[in-house]
Amino acid sequence: MSEHGQKFKSESAIAFDEEHWQKMNYATNCYERRFANSRNNYRNVELERERAHLLRNKSLLNMEKLLVEFETRFNMNGGQVLWACDSDDALQMIWDIVGKTKTESIARSTSTVLDEIGINEFLEGKRIQVFETSIGRYILKLMGKAPYHPVFSTMNLSKEEIGGLLNEHFKLRADSSSKQMVNFIRHQVNQDLAKAQVCLTGANFLLSDVGGVVLTENEGNILKSCASARVHIVVAGIDKIISSIEDLGVLLPLTSAHAIGNEMTPVNSITIGPSGETSSDKMYVILLNNGRTDLLGNEVVRQSLSCVHCGACVSVCPIYKNIGGYVYGSPYIGPIGTVMTPLMFDLDEFAHLASLCTLCGRCSEVCPVKIPIEDLIVENRRIVTEEHAGDGRYDSLVRTLIGHCKSRKKMDCPQWLKKMELKQTVNKNAFTKRVMPELAPKSFNQLTKTEN
């Protein structure tokens, strides 16, 4: 079994933690109520989802042309576009830019792509202090933990746990109200942002027609840090490109409704380059491949690249509700992460993720761009099987059980012999939390012969 597979096996035991289940159930139920209300803002939400689906797929099919158009226009606006093949390329480009500024601190936004390339670990290894711009990520940094959800990063934490954490680090009263804790963290974040000379963000969308970078947020700290920093660096996957600013009229409200249950995200901004007066003196956009062209080359799985990372599929997934976000071992968690992670990074290391699906179809029902996620997971399972990836012991187990079921002699053998064979073939760890079901004394074939 791979290293990530072993980690998954140990950490998935949290599914049997009653307290964890109650927290996750409460949080996801709150989301589903808000999401249901937000759909009432649309006269025909299915028609809007179909429009979003067509817009994103059109962008994927014309990606090469749109990226070149974006580069041309963004450079004309005074910025600079850099192309990174993988995470190492992106990190080196960032370090080259940061080295010129001679800064000792950087502000970064909440971004899955930044987590994908491991920016925090890289910069802290270079003795550069990294400041978080969101309240949730600020809390997680104090804990040394990764986000638990693409949007609600501290979904697994209770108010009391956050209060205890702030009391431990800042001597804030543990019984402080939610408003007091938010105001305190916001004050700390604002102090940090004033020190940062470089701002590092992701991008929700890239606009090829105007050469613009679209940023959406709930707190306004990204806009504030971009305005005060001397250098703004954007790291965006090549899949973020869309053809026109007019597409945002469909994509932004729909993404907001599915992400947080609002008509519109509180703060939306479009940056088309450095102004030198009210924002950064220099602006760079690093276009990251990192396995995305491999996904694009698969005609079935390429649909996953149209994802807007709203987190809706994660919030409704029954598997995620039980095991949480850490066991995925990747910045991309939940159903869409189950599809993307093995194919973008390492199929052998993440082959076990293909089993994390009940094929209930809830993820596809709520996806704002109509990605058939459960179909893509089935495709992943086919790829894993054909490539003989993952843990071969489970393949061997299934083949053995199928062989038993096809053999009349083995199906009709005595009960004690069946029990002995099961103990030899079934992994003992498969029943650490459950009792092995008792086998019937006689097979169905034997019973029918007796009765008749």
C-alpha positions in Angstrom: 0.0 0.0 0.0 1.2 3.5 -0.8 2.3 6.0 1.8 -0.9 8.1 1.3 -2.9 4.9 1.4 -1.4 4.0 4.8 -2.1 7.5 6.1 -5.7 7.3 4.8 -6.2 4.0 6.5 -5.1 5.3 9.9 -6.8 8.7 9.7 -10.1 7.5 8.4 -10.8 6.0 11.9 -12.3 9.5 12.7 -15.4 8.3 11.0 -16.3 6.5 14.2 -15.8 9.7 16.3 -19.3 10.7 17.5 -18.3 14.3 18.3 -16.7 14.8 14.9 -19.9 13.4 13.3 -22.1 15.9 15.2 -19.9 18.8 14.2 -19.9 17.9 10.5 -23.6 17.0 10.5 -24.5 20.4 12.0 -22.3 22.4 9.6 -23.4 20.6 6.5 -27.0 20.8 7.4 -26.6 24.6 7.9 -25.1 24.8 4.4 -27.8 22.8 2.8 -30.5 25.0 4.3 -28.8 28.2 2.9 -28.2 26.5 -0.4 -31.8 25.5 -0.8 -32.9 29.1 -0.1 -30.4 30.5 -2.5 -31.8 28.5 -5.4 -35.1 30.3 -4.9 -33.4 33.4 -6.3 -33.4 31.8 -9.8 -36.5 31.4 -11.9 -34.9 28.4 -13.6 -31.7 27.3 -11.9 -31.3 24.3 -14.2 -31.1 26.6 -17.2 -28.5 28.7 -15.5 -26.4 25.6 -14.6 -26.6 24.6 -18.3 -25.3 28.0 -19.4 -22.4 27.8 -16.9 -21.7 24.2 -18.2 -21.5 25.4 -21.8 -19.4 28.5 -20.9 -16.8 26.5 -19.0 -16.6 23.7 -21.6 -16.2 26.2 -24.4 -13.3 27.7 -22.5 -11.6 24.3 -22.0 -11.9 23.5 -25.7 -10.4 26.8 -26.7 -7.9 27.0 -23.8 -4.7 27.3 -25.9 -6.1 30.3 -27.8 -7.6 32.0 -24.8 -4.4 31.7 -22.7 -2.4 33.4 -25.5 -5.0 36.2 -25.7 -4.9 36.6 -22.0 -1.1 36.8 -22.0 -1.1 39.4 -24.8 -3.6 41.7 -23.2 -2.2 41.4 -19.6 1.2 42.3 -20.9 -0.3 45.3 -22.7 -1.8 46.3 -19.3 1.6 46.5 -17.7 1.8 43.1 -16.1 3.9 40.1 -16.8 2.8 36.5 -17.5 5.0 33.5 -16.6 4.4 29.9 -17.5 5.1 27.1 -15.0 5.1 23.4 -16.0 4.9 22.2 -12.4 5.1 23.2 -8.8 8.9 23.5 -8.7 8.8 25.9 -11.6 6.2 28.0 -10.0 8.0 28.1 -6.6 11.3 29.1 -8.3 9.5 31.9 -10.2 8.0 33.2 -7.0 11.3 33.1 -5.2 13.0 35.0 -8.1 10.4 37.7 -7.8 10.5 37.9 -4.0 14.3 37.9 -4.0 14.3 41.2 -5.9 12.0 42.9 -3.4 14.2 41.8 -0.4 11.1 41.5 1.7 10.9 39.4 4.9 7.1 38.9 4.9 4.4 38.0 2.4 0.6 38.2 2.6 -1.2 35.3 0.9 -4.9 34.7 0.1 -7.0 31.6 0.6 -6.1 29.6 -2.6 -6.2 25.9 -3.3 -3.5 26.4 -6.0 -1.1 28.0 -3.5 -1.7 25.0 -1.3 -1.1 22.7 -4.3 2.4 24.0 -4.8 3.2 24.1 -1.1 3.9 27.8 -0.9 3.9 28.2 2.9 6.4 25.4 3.5 8.7 26.7 0.7 8.8 30.3 1.8 9.1 29.5 5.5 12.0 27.3 4.6 13.6 30.4 3.0 12.9 32.3 6.3 10.1 34.4 4.7 7.2 35.1 7.0 3.8 34.2 5.5 0.7 36.1 6.7 -2.8 34.8 6.1 -5.5 37.2 4.8 -8.6 35.3 6.0 -9.8 34.7 9.5 -10.3 30.9 9.0 -6.8 30.4 7.6 -5.3 32.6 10.4 -6.8 30.1 12.9 -5.6 27.1 11.0 -2.0 28.5 10.9 -2.0 28.8 14.7 -2.9 25.1 14.8 -0.5 24.1 12.0 -3.4 22.5 10.1 -4.6 22.5 6.5 -8.2 23.6 5.5 -10.9 21.1 6.2 -13.2 22.4 3.5 -12.6 24.4 0.3 -14.7 27.3 1.6 -15.4 26.7 5.3 -11.9 26.0 6.2 -12.5 25.5 10.0 -15.7 23.5 9.6 -14.4 20.8 12.1 -13.8 23.3 14.9 -16.3 24.4 17.5 -16.5 27.9 19.0 -15.0 26.6 22.3 -12.0 25.1 20.5 -11.2 28.3 18.7 -11.7 30.3 21.9 -9.2 27.9 23.7 -6.7 28.3 20.9 -6.8 32.2 21.1 -6.5 32.0 24.8 -3.4 29.8 24.5 -1.7 32.1 22.0 -2.9 35.6 22.9 -4.5 35.2 26.4 -7.8 36.2 25.0 -10.6 35.1 27.3 -11.7 31.6 26.4 -15.4 32.5 26.9 -15.3 35.4 24.4 -18.2 35.7 22.0 -17.9 34.9 18.4 -18.0 38.6 17.5 -15.2 39.4 19.9 -13.0 36.6 18.5 -13.7 37.7 14.9 -12.8 41.3 15.7 -9.7 40.3 17.5 -8.4 38.1 14.6 -9.4 40.8 12.1 -7.3 43.3 14.0 -4.3 40.9 14.0 -4.7 40.2 10.3 -4.8 44.0 9.5 -1.6 44.5 11.5 0.1 41.7 9.5 -1.1 43.1 6.1 0.5 46.5 6.9 3.9 44.8 7.1 3.7 42.8 3.8 5.3 44.2 0.7 4.3 41.3 -1.5 0.8 39.9 -2.0 0.3 36.4 -3.2 -3.1 35.3 -4.5 -4.8 32.7 -6.6 -7.5 33.6 -9.1 -11.2 32.6 -9.4 -11.2 33.3 -13.2 -8.8 34.7 -15.8 -10.5 37.0 -18.5 -8.9 36.5 -21.9 -10.8 39.5 -23.5 -9.5 42.1 -21.1 -6.5 40.4 -19.6 -8.0 40.6 -16.2 -7.8 38.5 -12.9 -11.0 37.9 -11.0 -10.8 37.6 -7.2 -13.8 36.9 -5.0 -13.7 36.9 -1.2 -15.9 37.3 1.9 -13.8 39.7 4.1 -12.1 42.2 1.8 -8.6 41.5 3.0 -7.3 40.4 -0.4 -8.2 43.7 -1.9 -6.7 45.5 1.0 -3.4 43.6 0.8 -3.2 44.0 -3.0 -3.7 47.8 -2.6 -0.9 48.2 0.0 1.7 45.7 -1.4 4.4 46.8 -3.8 4.2 43.5 -5.8 1.2 41.3 -6.6 1.8 37.7 -7.7 -1.1 35.6 -9.0 -0.7 31.9 -9.3 -3.5 30.4 -11.3 -4.2 27.1 -13.0 -4.5 27.2 -16.7 -8.1 25.9 -16.3 -9.2 29.2 -14.8 -9.4 30.9 -18.2 -12.8 32.1 -19.5 -13.4 33.8 -22.8 -15.3 37.0 -21.8 -16.0 39.4 -18.9 -19.7 38.9 -19.8 -19.4 35.2 -18.7 -19.1 36.5 -15.1 -22.8 37.4 -15.1 -23.6 33.7 -15.1 -20.6 32.3 -13.2 -20.2 34.6 -10.2 -23.8 34.5 -8.9 -24.1 30.8 -9.5 -20.7 30.1 -7.8 -21.7 32.2 -4.8 -25.1 30.5 -4.4 -23.5 27.1 -4.4 -20.5 28.1 -2.3 -22.0 30.1 0.6 -25.7 30.3 -0.2 -25.6 34.0 -1.0 -26.9 35.9 -4.0 -23.4 37.2 -4.5 -20.0 37.0 -2.7 -19.5 40.1 -0.6 -16.3 41.3 -2.4 -15.6 40.8 -6.1 -12.8 42.5 -7.9 -11.2 42.5 -11.4 -7.5 43.4 -11.6 -6.2 44.1 -15.1 -2.6 45.0 -14.1 -0.6 47.3 -11.9 -1.6 50.9 -11.6 1.4 52.2 -9.6 -0.9 54.5 -7.6 -3.7 52.7 -5.8 -2.4 49.2 -6.1 0.8 47.2 -6.7 3.7 48.7 -8.6 4.3 45.3 -10.3 2.0 42.5 -11.0 2.8 38.9 -12.2 0.5 36.1 -13.3 2.0 32.6 -13.1 0.0 30.2 -15.3 0.4 26.7 -13.7 0.1 23.4 -15.6 1.1 20.8 -13.0 -0.7 17.9 -14.7 -3.7 19.8 -16.0 -2.9 19.0 -19.6 -2.9 15.3 -18.7 -6.5 15.7 -17.5 -7.3 17.8 -20.6 -6.0 14.9 -22.8 -8.6 12.5 -21.4 -11.9 13.2 -23.2 -13.9 11.9 -20.3 -12.2 13.2 -17.2 -11.3 16.7 -18.7 -14.8 17.8 -17.6 -13.3 18.1 -14.0 -11.2 21.0 -15.1 -14.4 23.1 -15.5 -14.8 23.0 -11.7 -15.2 26.4 -10.0 -14.2 25.1 -6.6 -17.3 26.2 -4.8 -17.2 23.3 -2.4 -20.9 22.3 -3.0 -20.1 18.7 -3.9 -17.9 18.4 -0.7 -20.7 19.8 1.6 -23.3 17.2 0.4 -20.9 14.2 0.1 -21.8 11.4 2.7 -18.2 10.1 2.6 -16.8 13.6 3.5 -19.3 14.0 6.3 -17.9 10.9 7.9 -14.2 11.1 7.3 -13.6 14.8 7.0 -11.0 16.6 4.8 -7.6 15.6 6.1 -7.7 11.9 5.0 -7.7 12.9 1.3 -4.0 13.9 1.6 -4.4 16.6 -1.1 -5.6 20.2 -1.3 -8.4 18.9 -3.5 -10.8 17.1 -1.2 -14.3 15.6 -1.6 -15.7 14.2 -4.8 -13.9 16.5 -7.2 -10.6 15.8 -5.4 -11.3 12.1 -5.8 -11.4 12.6 -9.5 -8.5 15.1 -10.0 -5.9 14.1 -7.4 -4.9 10.7 -8.7 -4.7 11.8 -12.3 -2.9 15.1 -11.7 -0.4 13.9 -9.2 0.4 10.2 -8.7 -2.0 7.4 -9.7 -0.3 4.8 -7.6 -0.1 7.0 -4.5 -3.8 8.1 -4.7 -5.5 5.1 -6.3 -7.3 4.4 -3.0 -9.3 7.6 -3.5 -11.3 6.0 -6.3 -13.1 3.9 -3.6 -14.3 7.0 -1.7 -17.7 7.2 -3.4 -21.1 5.6 -2.8 -22.2 6.7 -6.3 -25.3 8.4 -4.8 -25.1 11.2 -7.3 -25.6 14.1 -4.9 -22.4 15.8 -6.0 -23.6 16.0 -9.6 -27.0 17.3 -8.6 -25.5 20.3 -6.8 -22.6 21.1 -9.1 -23.1 24.6 -10.6 -21.4 23.7 -13.9 -23.0 20.2 -14.2 -19.9 18.1 -13.9 -21.1 14.4 -13.9 -18.7 13.7 -11.0 -19.9 10.2 -10.1 -19.4 9.1 -13.8 -15.8 10.5 -13.6 -15.2 8.5 -10.4 -16.3 5.4 -12.2 -13.9 6.3 -15.0 -11.1 6.7 -12.4 -11.9 3.2 -11.1 -11.6 1.8 -14.6 -8.2 3.5 -15.1 -6.9 2.3 -11.7 -8.0 -1.3 -12.6 -6.4 -1.2 -16.0 -3.2 0.3 -14.7 -3.0 -2.1 -11.8 -2.5 0.8 -9.5 -3.1 0.9 -5.8 -3.0 -2.0 -3.3 -2.8 -5.3 -5.2 -4.0 -7.2 -2.2 -7.6 -5.9 -2.7 -7.6 -6.9 -6.3 -6.4 -10.4 -5.3 -9.2 -10.5 -2.6 -11.9 -9.6 -5.1 -10.6 -12.2 -7.7 -10.6 -14.9 -5.0 -14.2 -14.1 -3.8 -15.4 -14.0 -7.5 -13.8 -17.4 -8.0 -15.5 -18.8 -5.0 -18.9 -17.4 -6.1 -18.5 -19.0 -9.5 -17.6 -22.4 -8.1 -20.7 -24.5 -7.1 -18.4 -26.9 -5.2 -17.0 -24.1 -3.0 -20.5 -22.5 -2.5 -21.9 -25.8 -1.2 -18.9 -26.7 1.0 -19.5 -27.0 4.8 -20.0 -23.8 6.9 -16.8 -24.3 8.9 -14.7 -24.5 5.7 -16.2 -21.3 4.4 -15.4 -19.5 7.6 -11.8 -20.7 7.5 -11.4 -19.6 3.9 -12.8 -16.2 4.7 -10.3 -15.7 7.5 -7.5 -16.5 5.1 -8.7 -14.3 2.2 -10.4 -11.3 3.9 -8.0 -8.8 5.3 -8.3 -8.9 9.1 -8.3 -5.1 9.3 -11.5 -5.0 7.3 -13.5 -6.0 10.4 -11.8 -4.0 13.2 -15.0 -1.9 13.7 -17.6 -4.4 12.5 -18.5 -8.0 13.3 -18.0 -10.6 10.6 -21.5 -11.7 9.5 -22.4 -15.3 10.2 -22.6 -17.6 7.2 -25.7 -19.7 6.6 -25.3 -23.4 7.5 -26.6 -24.3 4.0 -26.3 -22.6 0.6 -29.4 -21.4 -1.2 -28.9 -24.2 -3.7 -28.8 -26.8 -0.9 -32.0 -25.4 0.7 -34.0 -25.5 -2.6 -32.9 -29.1 -3.1 -34.0 -30.0 0.4 -37.4 -28.2 0.1 -38.2 -29.7 -3.2 
